[in-house]
Amino acid sequence: RGKRILVFLDELPWFDAQKSEFVSALDHFWNSFASSQPEIMLIACGSAASWMVKNLLNNTGGLHNRVTRRIVLNPFSLAECKRFFEQKGVVMSPYQIIETYMVFGGVPFYLNLISKRKSPAQNINDLCFGTDGELTGEFEVLYASLFRKAERHVSAVRALATKNKGLTRDEIAKLAKLPKGGTLSGVLKELELSGFIRVYRPFGKKARGALYQLADPFTLFHFNFMEGGKTNDESFWIHALESGGHHAWSGYAFEQVCQWHVREIKAALGISGMIADVAGWRSEKSGPAAQIDLVIDRSDGVINLCELKYANGEYTVTKEYDSKLRNKRDAFLRETKTKKALHTTFVTVYGLFRNVYAANIQSEVTADALFK
């Protein structure tokens, strides 16, 4: 008497096999018995976010409006990863934590596999490319376990992996060979709710101009390096660190790290409490070179045009790149017709090399700020 009974149902979507009628059984259990017992608390958990939303949060039957608390467990931030590794005795520099995040994201299951006896590069190599690597077949298992008819979801993320800056619904339908109706809408919504893709509105566009972007680090890493057993080299990742493929992947992967940490970027710019819209932008007239990774449109009459650049040392703005930045800024001003002040902002790991061209940058954010 007076004691609370916790009924913890972990990974509910797994129970709901085809023809199992699990949801109906749960409905009956709760409404016919458990809801009348004040000492019973039912905690439902599941990694398939789309199933949880459809069958519990948006249930239109007997479980409608039965949820009293909703807890969304997001991936770890960089700051949380740092604390997690410290508690495990894993010693990493901020640069190494960021590169690890670029592969595994903030998923605790993956991070818990990191061994303190190995360097970050060795951990990535052994987990993903070793003969008995624990994550060598993870991609296939992951999507099959989260989604019914997972081949449609894989086709969608594969299409998104071909275009870093994102695709429209029509472009996804064409590349993934998916019908544009309810099937595509359902696939995209399930991927979004599960954190695999991000939907954003390009600067100056309405909802119809929304772009979809691959946001899951491990999926991106898989397509770039792991898919199809591209290598028989058990030291592949160690050898790939200085390759062109690593350089191409790391640039976009770092952009995604920054996208997961926009709140920290805003704090570093001193605008945490300010109303600000966050978007991306790409020119419709000046070609693919005129695109901006992150646009922060502030209520104080300033727009931060953010360049997200990954480097293992201070980033150098060359004369050529300075000219590119000026052209990009001019294209943005011309096409958006904004009256706000434009501040070029660099987000890098170690900051900017102080040369004459760095003086043209209004603000910069380093990795230290991403860990706060």
Solvent accessible surface area in square Angstrom, and as a share of the most:
residue,aa,sasa,rsa
1,R,276,1.01
2,G,82,0.79
3,K,163,0.69
4,R,133,0.48
5,I,92,0.47
6,L,107,0.53
7,V,41,0.24
8,F,119,0.50
9,L,40,0.20
10,D,74,0.38
11,E,53,0.24
12,L,0,0.00
13,P,22,0.14
14,W,163,0.57
15,F,104,0.43
16,D,20,0.10
17,A,59,0.46
18,Q,153,0.68
19,K,185,0.79
20,S,51,0.33
21,E,130,0.58
22,F,34,0.14
23,V,31,0.18
24,S,71,0.46
25,A,59,0.46
26,L,11,0.05
27,D,36,0.19
28,H,127,0.57
29,F,73,0.30
30,W,43,0.15
31,N,55,0.28
32,S,69,0.44
33,F,103,0.43
34,A,1,0.00
35,S,58,0.37
36,S,77,0.50
37,Q,52,0.23
38,P,116,0.73
39,E,59,0.26
40,I,23,0.12
41,M,81,0.36
42,L,44,0.22
43,I,62,0.31
44,A,36,0.28
45,C,42,0.25
46,G,20,0.19
47,S,64,0.41
48,A,3,0.02
49,A,28,0.22
50,S,14,0.09
51,W,29,0.10
52,M,29,0.13
53,V,28,0.16
54,K,149,0.63
55,N,22,0.12
56,L,21,0.10
57,L,56,0.28
58,N,94,0.48
59,N,17,0.09
60,T,133,0.77
61,G,48,0.46
62,G,30,0.29
63,L,11,0.05
64,H,108,0.48
65,N,126,0.65
66,R,109,0.40
67,V,64,0.37
68,T,113,0.66
69,R,197,0.72
70,R,154,0.56
71,I,142,0.72
72,V,94,0.54
73,L,154,0.76
74,N,112,0.57
75,P,51,0.32
76,F,54,0.22
77,S,26,0.17
78,L,0,0.00
79,A,15,0.12
80,E,67,0.30
81,C,1,0.01
82,K,78,0.33
83,R,130,0.47
84,F,42,0.18
85,F,3,0.01
86,E,101,0.45
87,Q,157,0.70
88,K,65,0.28
89,G,38,0.37
90,V,9,0.05
91,V,138,0.79
92,M,26,0.12
93,S,47,0.30
94,P,57,0.36
95,Y,45,0.17
96,Q,64,0.29
97,I,6,0.03
98,I,0,0.00
99,E,17,0.08
100,T,1,0.01
101,Y,5,0.02
102,M,0,0.00
103,V,0,0.00
104,F,1,0.00
105,G,3,0.03
106,G,2,0.02
107,V,51,0.29
108,P,56,0.35
109,F,123,0.51
110,Y,9,0.04
111,L,1,0.00
112,N,89,0.46
113,L,39,0.19
114,I,5,0.03
115,S,31,0.20
116,K,116,0.49
117,R,206,0.75
118,K,83,0.35
119,S,48,0.31
120,P,14,0.09
121,A,22,0.17
122,Q,87,0.39
123,N,3,0.02
124,I,1,0.01
125,N,6,0.03
126,D,54,0.28
127,L,14,0.07
128,C,5,0.03
129,F,24,0.10
130,G,14,0.13
131,T,103,0.60
132,D,133,0.69
133,G,10,0.10
134,E,120,0.54
135,L,1,0.01
136,T,64,0.37
137,G,36,0.35
138,E,27,0.12
139,F,8,0.03
140,E,100,0.45
141,V,96,0.55
142,L,35,0.18
143,Y,2,0.01
144,A,68,0.53
145,S,38,0.24
146,L,27,0.13
147,F,10,0.04
148,R,146,0.53
149,K,129,0.55
150,A,15,0.12
151,E,112,0.50
152,R,72,0.26
153,H,1,0.00
154,V,27,0.16
155,S,37,0.24
156,A,0,0.00
157,V,0,0.00
158,R,100,0.37
159,A,5,0.04
160,L,2,0.01
161,A,26,0.20
162,T,95,0.55
163,K,84,0.35
164,N,63,0.32
165,K,35,0.15
166,G,0,0.00
167,L,6,0.03
168,T,42,0.25
169,R,79,0.29
170,D,84,0.44
171,E,64,0.29
172,I,0,0.00
173,A,5,0.04
174,K,164,0.70
175,L,95,0.47
176,A,11,0.09
177,K,180,0.76
178,L,18,0.09
179,P,83,0.52
180,K,121,0.51
181,G,46,0.44
182,G,63,0.61
183,T,47,0.28
184,L,0,0.00
185,S,48,0.31
186,G,32,0.31
187,V,2,0.01
188,L,5,0.02
189,K,105,0.44
190,E,55,0.25
191,L,0,0.00
192,E,62,0.28
193,L,64,0.32
194,S,28,0.18
195,G,28,0.27
196,F,11,0.04
197,I,6,0.03
198,R,47,0.17
199,V,52,0.30
200,Y,43,0.16
201,R,95,0.35
202,P,11,0.07
203,F,34,0.14
204,G,66,0.64
205,K,78,0.33
206,K,172,0.73
207,A,84,0.65
208,R,240,0.88
209,G,25,0.24
210,A,22,0.17
211,L,5,0.02
212,Y,27,0.10
213,Q,9,0.04
214,L,2,0.01
215,A,2,0.02
216,D,21,0.11
217,P,11,0.07
218,F,1,0.00
219,T,0,0.00
220,L,8,0.04
221,F,0,0.00
222,H,5,0.02
223,F,22,0.09
224,N,62,0.32
225,F,13,0.05
226,M,17,0.07
227,E,45,0.20
228,G,75,0.72
229,G,59,0.57
230,K,118,0.50
231,T,37,0.22
232,N,156,0.80
233,D,53,0.28
234,E,100,0.45
235,S,45,0.29
236,F,44,0.18
237,W,1,0.00
238,I,68,0.35
239,H,124,0.56
240,A,8,0.06
241,L,55,0.28
242,E,162,0.73
243,S,45,0.29
244,G,59,0.56
245,G,41,0.40
246,H,17,0.07
247,H,138,0.62
248,A,72,0.56
249,W,4,0.02
250,S,6,0.04
251,G,27,0.26
252,Y,11,0.04
253,A,3,0.02
254,F,0,0.00
255,E,24,0.11
256,Q,4,0.02
257,V,1,0.00
258,C,0,0.00
259,Q,35,0.16
260,W,88,0.31
261,H,1,0.00
262,V,24,0.14
263,R,187,0.68
264,E,16,0.07
265,I,0,0.00
266,K,33,0.14
267,A,56,0.43
268,A,52,0.40
269,L,34,0.17
270,G,63,0.60
271,I,5,0.03
272,S,73,0.47
273,G,85,0.81
274,M,55,0.25
275,I,139,0.71
276,A,20,0.15
277,D,77,0.40
278,V,59,0.34
279,A,9,0.07
280,G,4,0.04
281,W,19,0.07
282,R,69,0.25
283,S,14,0.09
284,E,123,0.55
285,K,165,0.70
286,S,50,0.32
287,G,34,0.32
288,P,116,0.73
289,A,63,0.49
290,A,7,0.05
291,Q,42,0.19
292,I,5,0.03
293,D,22,0.11
294,L,1,0.01
295,V,0,0.00
296,I,0,0.00
297,D,29,0.15
298,R,30,0.11
299,S,72,0.46
300,D,70,0.36
301,G,30,0.29
302,V,20,0.11
303,I,1,0.00
304,N,1,0.00
305,L,7,0.04
306,C,0,0.00
307,E,5,0.02
308,L,4,0.02
309,K,48,0.20
310,Y,29,0.11
311,A,28,0.22
312,N,113,0.58
313,G,28,0.27
314,E,100,0.45
315,Y,44,0.17
316,T,63,0.37
317,V,0,0.00
318,T,69,0.40
319,K,148,0.63
320,E,143,0.64
321,Y,28,0.11
322,D,12,0.06
323,S,54,0.35
324,K,83,0.35
325,L,16,0.08
326,R,128,0.47
327,N,96,0.49
328,K,16,0.07
329,R,91,0.33
330,D,66,0.34
331,A,1,0.01
332,F,0,0.00
333,L,70,0.35
334,R,143,0.52
335,E,39,0.18
336,T,37,0.22
337,K,151,0.64
338,T,23,0.13
339,K,195,0.83
340,K,67,0.29
341,A,51,0.40
342,L,10,0.05
343,H,58,0.26
344,T,14,0.08
345,T,0,0.00
346,F,0,0.00
347,V,0,0.00
348,T,1,0.01
349,V,6,0.04
350,Y,105,0.40
351,G,4,0.04
352,L,5,0.02
353,F,99,0.41
354,R,151,0.55
355,N,43,0.22
356,V,109,0.63
357,Y,55,0.21
358,A,1,0.01
359,A,82,0.63
360,N,59,0.30
361,I,23,0.12
362,Q,101,0.45
363,S,31,0.20
364,E,64,0.29
365,V,3,0.02
366,T,42,0.25
367,A,3,0.02
368,D,91,0.47
369,A,16,0.12
370,L,1,0.00
371,F,24,0.10
372,K,177,0.75
